[in-house]
Amino acid sequence: MAIYTVHLSADATPEVAADRAVFVRDGFAFWALLFGPLWFLRHRDWLGLVGWLAIAALIAVAERWTGPVTNGGFELILALATGIVANDIRRLTLALRGFRESGVVEGHNREAAERRFFDTWLVQPRPVSPPSPPVLHPARSVPPGVLGLFPESGARP
């Protein structure tokens, strides 16, 4: 089962927000590992793309100084880091665009998670009636003597 975070537009009506809902899978992004900048372009995540390009440029400069020994190591680290943080960067970008995280849902795939979220989100809560005040009984008169199993305190059989 995969876990998804649900992001809805904060300034839209519920009907429009439901159409523009974004489901972001939690965990490692395999396609971001393989195609880092293309993954950011596909999701229109410009902040992530600019960050990835800046780090890639720094790695290119660092590889010129360190020599051919570390040529592949830095790219591998960048690819792994991209796969690990890609969905988190996507959540950050959605928050900057005005989307708010509205829930967390799990499902076998994205379609099942969407169905599960909207089944619970669209159900209107029933109004709860206020609790009735407690009924206070008037004080009862207590018969003289001991209460309980023994009717009188000083009597012997």
C-alpha positions in Angstrom: 0.0 0.0 0.0 1.3 3.4 -0.9 0.7 6.5 1.2 -0.3 9.8 -0.5 -0.6 13.3 0.8 -3.6 15.3 -0.6 -3.1 19.0 -1.4 -6.1 21.2 -2.1 -6.2 24.8 -3.3 -6.8 27.0 -0.3 -8.6 29.8 -2.2 -11.0 27.7 -4.3 -14.5 26.5 -3.6 -14.8 22.8 -2.6 -16.0 21.8 -6.1 -13.1 23.5 -7.8 -10.6 22.3 -5.2 -11.7 18.7 -5.7 -11.0 19.1 -9.5 -7.5 20.6 -8.8 -6.6 18.2 -6.0 -3.0 17.0 -6.1 -1.9 13.6 -4.7 1.8 13.3 -3.9 3.2 9.8 -3.2 5.2 9.5 0.0 8.6 7.9 -0.3 11.3 7.3 -2.9 10.7 8.6 -6.4 12.3 6.1 -8.7 11.7 8.1 -11.9 13.3 11.1 -10.3 16.4 9.0 -9.7 16.6 8.0 -13.3 15.5 11.3 -15.0 16.0 14.0 -12.4 15.5 17.3 -14.4 12.9 15.7 -16.6 10.9 14.6 -13.6 10.9 18.2 -12.3 9.8 19.5 -15.7 7.0 16.9 -15.9 5.6 18.1 -12.6 6.3 21.8 -13.4 8.4 22.1 -10.3 10.6 25.0 -11.3 12.1 25.4 -7.8 13.3 21.8 -7.8 14.7 22.1 -11.3 16.7 25.3 -10.6 18.1 23.6 -7.4 19.0 20.5 -9.3 20.7 22.5 -12.1 22.7 24.5 -9.5 23.9 21.4 -7.7 24.8 19.7 -11.0 26.8 22.8 -11.9 28.6 22.7 -8.6 29.4 19.0 -9.1 30.8 19.7 -12.5 33.1 22.4 -11.1 34.1 20.1 -8.2 34.9 17.2 -10.6 37.4 19.4 -12.5 39.3 20.1 -9.3 39.2 16.5 -7.9 40.1 14.7 -11.1 38.8 11.6 -12.9 38.7 9.5 -9.7 35.4 11.0 -8.5 33.7 11.6 -11.9 30.9 9.1 -11.4 30.6 9.3 -7.6 29.1 12.8 -7.4 26.5 12.1 -10.1 25.5 9.0 -8.3 25.0 10.9 -5.0 23.0 13.6 -6.8 20.8 11.0 -8.5 20.1 9.2 -5.1 19.5 12.5 -3.3 17.1 13.5 -6.1 15.1 10.3 -5.7 14.9 10.7 -1.9 13.8 14.3 -1.7 11.9 14.8 -5.0 8.4 14.3 -3.5 9.3 16.5 -0.5 10.4 19.3 -2.9 7.1 18.9 -4.8 5.2 19.3 -1.5 7.1 22.5 -0.7 6.4 23.9 -4.2 2.7 23.1 -3.8 2.7 24.9 -0.4 4.4 28.0 -2.0 1.7 27.9 -4.8 -1.1 28.2 -2.2 -2.1 24.6 -1.8 -2.7 23.3 1.7 -2.2 19.7 2.8 -5.7 18.4 3.5 -5.1 14.8 4.4 -3.2 11.6 4.1 -4.6 8.6 2.5 -3.4 5.1 1.5 -4.3 2.9 -1.4 -2.9 0.3 -3.7 -2.4 2.9 -6.4 -3.2 6.6 -6.9 -6.7 5.9 -8.3 -7.7 3.8 -5.2 -6.3 6.5 -2.9 -8.3 9.2 -4.8 -11.5 7.2 -4.5 -10.8 6.6 -0.8 -10.1 10.2 0.0 -13.1 11.6 -1.9 -15.5 9.1 -0.4 -14.7 10.4 3.1 -14.1 14.0 2.1 -17.5 14.5 0.3 -19.5 13.0 3.1 -21.1 15.9 5.1 -20.9 15.5 8.8 -24.2 15.2 10.6 -25.1 18.0 13.0 -24.6 17.0 16.6 -27.4 18.0 18.9 -26.2 19.6 22.1 -26.3 17.3 25.1 -29.3 17.7 27.4 -28.6 19.0 30.8 -28.5 16.4 33.6 -31.8 15.8 35.5 -31.4 16.7 39.1 -33.8 14.9 41.5 -35.0 16.6 44.6 -33.4 15.5 47.8 -35.0 12.4 49.3 -35.7 12.1 52.9 -33.5 9.5 54.6 -35.1 7.2 57.1 -33.6 7.3 60.6 -31.2 4.5 61.5 -28.5 2.8 59.6 -28.9 2.2 55.9 -27.9 -1.0 54.4 -28.3 -4.6 55.5 -28.9 -3.9 59.1 -32.2 -2.0 59.8 -31.3 -0.6 63.3 -27.9 0.0 64.8 -28.4 -1.3 68.3 -30.8 -4.2 67.7 -29.7 -7.8 68.3 -31.6 -10.9 67.2 
